[in-house]
């Protein structure tokens, strides 16, 4: 009831039924019959990136019967006469700065890539490339990612050490940010999955394990000049929060922690899925689309995760459908 503004990020992946759920939840609990219970809502996202996930045939059938599409803009909420929305376009790109690469990305994003554009991108098709340190493979499929990570870990002829998370209260296993039992070896390639308060690393930084201790590990990362820097990594905490009105100040909202997950902020990262890469930035990527992209925006998201065209290696040539 005290909520003033609700911000929803990556709106392209929010399903229409979820947005209707949010709308009705706010109307009922705020006892206000207006869209979102009268709360101002801000959507951020790029509809040319990954679409909402429809996980089963039953869900797909439901959407065919009840909604024009799974996208958020197909929610019944938009048919409410009281619903109003203003649109703002954010034009500044922060991840890339090379004009030619930005032009190529935009041509893929808008499905306007011509023969010359594809030739420029396919200059990064390097069939004989042997993966080096700090390269991460982006794949369309979970099975490919799991296979690559398991194979690479098994290839290291050293003892494996398992780090077990500390979990308290209510924390749904589906929401675990990394493995509850994280298997590591010296030389394993990992990715940080949380921003460091001391700004030594960010969510998406790639590194190599160089020391395994009882309470933590040391990961070697690259600095902006390409030099290698060791970073001592200790477990970090994720919280599940419950929001409620403050007993002391009824007009304010306070939080209560109902569950915690404490683990090293790392996961094996010789490979990750394109879906998991959305929102991340990499310097060196290998793009493995296998038999091809199976969702709108997958190819664009994979290409645009990298800061430069020179940092991309293609396992197969890109082709238009």
BELMO-V320111 format. One record per pair of residues at least 24 apart in sequence whose C-alpha atoms are under 10 Angstrom apart, sorted by the first residue. I is the first residue (numbers start at 0). J is the second residue. Records with the same first field share a line. If there is no record, write none. Layout:
# BELMO-V320111
I=J, J
This chain:
# BELMO-V320111
0=25, 26, 28, 29, 30, 31, 36, 37, 38, 243, 244, 249, 250, 251, 252
1=29, 38, 243, 244, 245, 249, 250, 251, 252
2=29, 36, 37, 38, 39, 244, 250, 251, 252
3=37, 38, 39, 40
4=37, 38, 39, 40, 41
5=35, 38, 39, 40, 41, 42
6=39, 40, 41, 42, 43
7=40, 41, 42, 43, 44
8=41, 42, 43, 44, 45
9=42, 43, 44, 45, 46, 48, 49, 50, 51, 277, 278
10=41, 42, 43, 44, 45, 46, 48, 49, 50, 51, 70, 71, 72
11=42, 43, 44, 45, 46, 47, 48, 49, 50, 51, 69, 70, 71, 72
12=44, 45, 46, 48, 49, 50, 51, 52, 69, 70, 71
13=44, 50, 51, 52, 69, 70, 71, 72
14=50, 51, 52, 53, 62, 68, 69, 70, 71, 72, 73, 74
15=51, 62, 65, 66, 67, 68, 69, 70, 71, 72, 73, 74, 75, 76
16=62, 65, 66, 69, 70, 71, 73, 74, 75, 76
17=69, 70, 71, 74
18=70, 71, 72, 73, 74, 75, 76
19=71, 73, 74, 75, 76, 77
20=74, 76
21=76
22=74, 75, 76
23=76
32=81
33=79, 80, 81, 82
34=76, 77, 79, 80, 81, 82, 83
35=76, 82
37=81, 82
39=84
40=84
41=84, 85, 86
42=84, 86
43=87, 88, 89
44=89
45=88, 89, 296
46=70, 71, 108, 295, 296
47=107, 108, 109, 110, 295, 296, 297, 299, 300
48=108, 274, 277, 294, 295, 296, 297, 298, 299, 300, 301
49=273, 274, 277, 294, 295, 296, 297, 298, 299, 300
50=274, 294, 295, 296, 297
51=294
52=274, 294
93=306
94=279, 280, 281, 303, 304, 305, 306, 307
95=280, 303, 304, 305, 306, 307, 308
96=306, 307
97=306, 307, 308
99=307, 308
100=302, 303, 306, 307, 308, 309
101=303, 306, 307, 308
103=299, 302, 303, 308
104=298, 299, 300, 302, 303, 308
105=299, 303
106=299
107=296, 298, 299, 300, 302, 303, 319
108=295, 296, 297, 298, 299, 300, 302, 303
109=296, 299
110=296, 299, 319
111=319
112=318, 319
113=319
114=318, 319
117=316, 317, 318, 319
118=316, 317, 318
119=308
120=302, 308, 309, 311, 312, 313, 316, 317
121=312, 313, 314, 315, 316, 317, 318
122=308, 309, 311, 312, 313, 316
123=285, 308, 309, 310, 311, 312, 313, 314, 315, 316, 317
124=285, 286, 311, 312, 313, 314, 315, 316, 317
125=285, 311, 312, 313, 314, 315, 316
126=312, 313, 314, 315, 316
127=314
128=285, 312, 313, 314
130=269, 284, 285, 312
131=283
132=186, 187, 188, 205, 206, 207, 220, 269, 283
133=188, 189, 190, 204, 205, 206, 207, 219, 220, 221, 268, 269, 281, 282, 283, 284
134=188, 205, 206, 268, 269, 270, 281, 282, 283, 284, 285, 310, 311, 312
135=188, 189, 190, 205, 268, 269, 270, 271, 281, 282, 283, 284, 285, 286, 311, 312
136=268, 269, 270, 271, 272, 273, 283, 284, 285, 286, 287, 288, 301, 311, 312, 313, 314
137=268, 269, 270, 271, 272, 273, 274, 275, 276, 284, 285, 286, 287, 288, 300, 301, 302, 304
138=270, 271, 272, 273, 274, 275, 276, 285, 286, 287, 288, 289, 291, 292, 297, 298, 301
139=271, 272, 273, 274, 275, 286, 287, 288, 289, 290, 291, 292, 293, 294, 297, 298, 301
140=271, 272, 273, 274, 287, 288, 289, 290, 292, 293
141=270, 271, 272, 273, 274, 275
142=272
143=270, 271, 272, 287, 288, 289
144=267, 268, 269, 270, 271, 272, 273, 287
145=267, 268, 269, 270, 271, 272
146=270
147=267, 268, 269, 270, 271
148=187, 188, 189, 266, 267, 268, 269, 270, 271
149=267, 269, 270
150=269
151=187, 188, 267, 268, 269, 270
152=182, 183, 184, 185, 186, 187, 188, 267, 269
153=184, 187
154=187
155=184, 185, 186, 187
156=184, 185, 186
157=183, 184, 185, 186
158=183, 184, 185
159=183, 184, 185, 211
160=184, 185, 211, 212, 213
161=211, 213
162=211, 212, 213, 214, 215, 216, 234, 262, 263
163=261, 262, 263
164=234, 235, 236, 259, 260, 261, 262, 263
165=234, 236, 259, 260, 261, 262
166=236, 237, 238, 258, 259, 260, 261, 262
167=238, 257, 258, 259, 260, 261
168=238, 239, 256, 257, 258, 259, 260
169=238, 239, 240, 256, 257, 258, 259, 260
170=237, 238, 239, 240, 257, 258, 259, 260
171=239, 258, 260
172=260
174=239, 260
175=237, 259, 260, 261, 262
176=237, 260, 261, 262, 264, 265, 266
177=260, 262, 263, 264, 265, 266, 267
178=262, 263, 264, 265, 266, 267
179=260, 261, 262, 263
180=262
181=262, 263, 265, 266, 267
182=266, 267
183=208, 211, 216, 265, 266, 267
184=208, 209, 210, 211
185=209, 210, 211, 216, 217, 218
186=210, 218, 219
187=218, 266, 267, 268, 269
188=218, 219, 265, 266, 267, 268, 269, 270
189=218, 219, 220, 264, 265, 266, 267, 268, 269, 270
190=218, 220, 264, 265, 266, 267, 268, 269, 270, 271
191=218, 232, 263, 264, 265, 266, 267, 268
192=263, 264, 265, 266, 279
193=235, 236, 237, 263, 264, 265
194=264
195=232, 235, 264
199=228, 229, 230, 231
200=230
201=279, 280
202=264, 265, 278, 279, 280
203=265, 268, 276, 278, 279, 280, 281
204=265, 268, 279, 280, 281, 282
205=265, 266, 267, 268, 269, 281, 282, 283
206=230, 265, 267, 268
207=267, 268
214=263
215=262, 263
216=263, 265
218=265
232=263, 264, 265
233=261, 262, 263, 264
234=260, 261, 262, 263, 264, 265
235=260, 261, 262, 263, 264, 265
236=260, 261, 262, 263, 264
237=261, 262, 264
272=301
273=297, 298, 299, 300, 301, 302, 304
274=300, 301
276=300, 301, 304
277=301, 303, 304
278=303, 304
279=303, 304, 305
280=304, 305, 306
281=305, 306, 307, 310, 311
282=306, 307, 308, 309, 310, 311
283=307, 308, 309, 310, 311, 312
284=308, 309, 310, 311, 312, 313
285=310, 311, 312, 313, 314
286=311, 312, 313, 314, 315
287=312, 313, 314, 315, 316
288=313, 314, 315, 316, 317
289=314, 315
290=315
291=315, 317, 318, 320
